[in-house]
Amino acid sequence: MNKALAAQTETSPFDVESIRKDFPILQREVNGRPLIYLDNGATAQKPKSVIDAIDRYYRDQNSNIHRGVHHLSQLATQAYEDARETVRRFINAGHDYEVLFTRGTTDSINLVAASWGRRFLEPGDEVVISTMEHHSNIVPWQMICDERRAILKVIPIHESGELDMVAFQSLLGDRTRMVAIAHVSNSLGTINPVEDVIRMSHEHGALVLLDGAQCVPHMRVDVKALDVDFYAFSGHKIFGPTGVGILYGKEDLLNNMPPYQGGGDMIKKVTFEKTTYNTLPHKFEAGTPNIVGGIGLAAAIDYVSQFEPRALADHEQDLLDYATEKLQQIPGLKIIGTAEHKASVISFIIEGQHPFDVGTLLDQQGIAVRTGHHCTQPLMDYYHIPGTVRASFAMYNTRADVDILVAALKRALEMLS
Ligand code: PMP
């Protein structure tokens, strides 16, 4: 077993102060104050081990993969394919060739919509998404439904930000081919009941794609236990680099899908008359991939995997509970998204205040939060709001961060009043 794989089998004690030391950026100041980074839903910070893996690759291993006979090419190919195996183990896929490297969640969903959709969607077929989807899990389905004259249906939600499962049941029918929903909502934090969604969809013969962008940073996912058909996530939200992501797909589904893009690596043989395609996973990986991205993602997974998932979940649940309690004490503040099962994401609005103004005043105090519609405009329309302020926590955040956020919010509101 190589070092990276071995790292996944050993656990380290969960000590937030020592974790913080692993993330160099957390030592910096912003606007003269220590950085309080609460924008992890947009992108997470990188531990030194990821930064070092990227640095090491470019200093020591850089080469193009798969077709080189020379030493460096073989080294880079091995590192890239080891990274695929690291991801496979992390999500418990049955085979490494069911793990495709993509540019990120958006690219993964577009791949399925374009490739599977073009081959299998017939006029009048139905694709089901939900009100809380990120634009990345709306627009690719709109595009392919337009092209194939298929129908896009939307699961309504309750005011709490939970899926209306009764309505979902009634949306499922003979023509439902695909159900594509977020595992965890980026704007609300809702953890969707994906086991039920998968079971109910399969009962109707529909496939399920889960957008796991906001899930994998917070909890372990087992694609085999879930029996999910496609699972998408991004490297950068799980402490890895930008520009790399994963699409997991079941072998038989991927085998029956046409290539997404044409070019190097996805071919077996090319003549001007006819091209035959490579086997999985290469069939879906045209062109020189983000080699260092894959290697950096594996380093990130190794980093996360050293901690007991339970310890990580408990820490984030504590932050969520503590922040919810403290924020609710601020007059005029309303939390958007009050589902029973939530990841450590809190969206809120404050009566009479625009989220941008609040976010700007927090930034002046060194606090990074996200403001706006969070790429979920239809969800904001549902709540009749322009956007929210969103604090999204990661393993390196602390109760002290929450205290500083709350104090800074109070100061911001004094300035705005
Ligand atoms: N889905 C969800 C739920 C997200 O939070 C995001 C990123 N905000 C995406 C999809 C898109 O991810 P990426 O930009 O990395 O492709």
Residues whose N, C-alpha, C, O or C-beta is under 5 A from the ligand:
A	BS01	PMP	G41 G104 T105 T106 D107 H134 S136 A182 V184 N186 D211 A213 Q214 S234
